């Protein structure tokens, strides 16, 4: 069985979008993958994925959090996430400044 290495095709330059559209209608992008170099992406600013948790707390504490949230016209879960994020940032900042 003779297997020759597949030679990557060179991607042409296009004079306009119509030419490019016509080209891709007749060609496969996979034939041109080797024409591209890997790119490093910074995905740190994307919205982080979330995870559902179960958190038990005293009823009176939850009631007070809901009061604070209501006063700020935000959902209480959002307020809790904000408070937790601020506290974590403060604590991590303290550790890094030593």
C-alpha positions in Angstrom: 0.0 0.0 0.0 1.6 3.2 -1.2 0.7 6.2 1.0 2.1 9.5 -0.2 2.0 12.5 2.2 -0.8 14.8 1.4 0.6 18.1 0.1 -1.1 21.2 1.5 -2.5 23.5 -1.1 -1.6 27.2 -1.1 -4.6 29.4 -0.4 -5.1 31.9 -3.2 -5.8 35.6 -2.6 -9.1 36.9 -3.7 -9.9 40.3 -5.4 -13.4 40.4 -3.9 -15.9 38.5 -1.7 -17.7 37.1 -4.7 -14.6 35.4 -5.9 -13.9 34.0 -2.5 -17.5 32.8 -2.1 -17.3 31.0 -5.4 -14.0 29.5 -4.6 -15.2 28.1 -1.2 -18.4 26.7 -2.8 -16.1 24.4 -4.9 -13.3 23.7 -2.5 -12.8 22.2 1.0 -11.3 24.2 3.7 -9.5 21.1 5.0 -7.3 21.1 2.0 -5.8 24.4 3.1 -5.4 23.8 6.9 -1.6 23.7 6.7 -1.6 27.2 5.2 -2.5 28.6 8.6 -0.3 29.0 11.6 -1.5 28.3 15.1 -2.7 31.4 17.0 -2.6 31.9 20.8 -5.9 33.1 22.1 -6.5 35.0 25.4 -9.9 33.8 26.6 -9.6 35.2 30.1 -12.1 38.0 29.3 -14.9 35.6 28.3 -17.8 35.1 30.5 -16.7 32.4 32.9 -18.7 29.2 33.0 -20.9 28.8 36.0 -21.6 25.9 38.3 -24.7 25.3 40.3 -24.1 24.8 44.0 -26.3 24.2 47.1 -25.5 26.5 50.0 -27.2 26.2 53.4 -27.3 29.4 55.5 -29.4 30.7 58.4 -32.8 32.0 57.3 -32.2 35.4 59.0 -29.0 35.8 57.0 -30.7 35.0 53.7 -33.5 37.4 54.7 -31.0 40.2 55.3 -29.2 39.5 52.0 -32.6 39.7 50.2 -33.2 43.1 51.9 -29.9 44.4 50.7 -30.5 43.1 47.2 -34.0 44.6 47.1 -32.6 48.0 48.2 -30.2 47.9 45.3 -32.8 46.5 42.9 -30.8 43.4 42.0 -31.5 39.7 42.4 -30.2 38.4 45.7 -28.2 35.6 44.0 -26.4 38.2 41.9 -25.7 40.3 45.0 -24.3 37.2 46.8 -22.0 36.5 43.8 -20.8 40.1 43.8 -20.0 40.0 47.5 -18.2 36.7 47.3 -16.2 37.8 44.3 -15.2 41.0 46.1 -14.2 39.1 49.3 -12.1 36.6 47.4 -10.4 39.4 45.5 -9.6 41.2 48.7 -8.3 38.0 50.4 -6.2 37.0 47.4 -4.9 40.6 47.2 -3.8 40.4 50.8 -1.9 37.2 50.2 -0.1 38.5 47.1 1.0 41.7 48.7 3.0 39.9 51.5 
